[in-house]
C-alpha cells in the first residue's frame, strides 16, 4: 500500500476496497491525505468469505470525511 500512496497526486481520490485491518486503513488514509489526496474506505459488505454475488452486484459500504 505504501508504494501506491507515492503515486497519488493532489486533488485525486483513493477508494480503498480492501479487507484490511483498521490500523492499516487509518495509516493509509493519513498518508494519502497528507499528500492532498482524498480517501474513502469502501470494503465489500459481508466480508471476504461471505460475499458470493455476481460482479455487477457487489454491495459496498462507503465511509469518508
Secondary structure, 3 states (H helix, E strand, C coil): CHHHHHHCCCCCEEEECCCCCHHHHHHHHHHHHHCCCEEEECCECCHHHHCCCCHHHCCECCEEC
